[in-house]
Amino acid sequence: MNQSSNEENNKQTLHSVVGDQWFVDLVERFYDGVASDPILRPMYPEDLTDSKKWLTLFLQQYWGGGRDYEGLRGHPQLRMRHMPFAIGAAESEAWLSHMTKAVMAGGLPVELEESVLAYFASAAEHMINKNETGLIL
């Protein structure tokens, strides 16, 4: 085995540090905020069960866990999956606010928390698909 393979095998992921349940709890905290948010709640189905399931599986996979999300839904294609929803700055900021609170309540070490928050900030910006006039981008 070459050195780069050894390094990759020894590389810790967020998932290997926190496990599946951390992501389940993160998503529960996130959706607790979404459930009463006047901007975001109308974008979700009445029953949030499937939304929670898919976000949990996606995050577990993204952060180094199993590949269940991809096995069940295929490639994440996040922007494409969110195109049916008009996401502007207000929606992005509301989403990021709830996710930030959920992450910060998760008890991660500071360096991991900063990395996770940076990812979510980038993802929230990437999902914007309409401008301030409502024009879909």
Residue pairs with C-beta under 8 A, 6 or more apart in sequence:
13 63
13 64
13 65
14 63
14 64
14 112
14 115
14 116
15 23
15 60
15 63
15 64
15 65
16 64
17 112
18 106
18 108
20 60
20 65
22 106
23 56
23 59
23 60
23 63
23 65
24 56
25 106
26 59
26 102
26 103
26 106
27 52
27 55
27 56
27 59
27 102
28 52
29 101
29 102
29 105
29 106
30 55
30 98
30 99
30 102
31 48
31 51
31 52
32 102
33 97
33 98
33 101
33 102
34 40
34 41
34 44
34 48
34 95
34 98
35 41
35 48
37 94
37 98
39 90
39 91
39 94
40 91
40 94
40 95
40 98
43 85
43 91
44 51
45 51
54 69
54 73
57 68
57 69
57 72
58 69
58 76
60 66
60 68
60 69
61 67
61 68
61 69
61 70
61 76
62 76
63 116
69 76
70 76
78 123
78 126
78 127
79 126
79 127
79 129
82 127
82 129
83 129
85 91
85 129
86 129
86 130
86 134
86 136
87 127
87 128
87 129
87 130
88 128
88 130
88 131
88 132
88 134
89 128
89 132
91 128
92 124
92 125
92 127
92 128
93 124
95 124
95 127
96 120
96 121
96 124
99 120
99 124
100 117
100 120
103 113
103 116
103 117
103 120
104 113
104 117
106 113
108 116
128 137
129 136
129 137
130 136
130 137
131 137
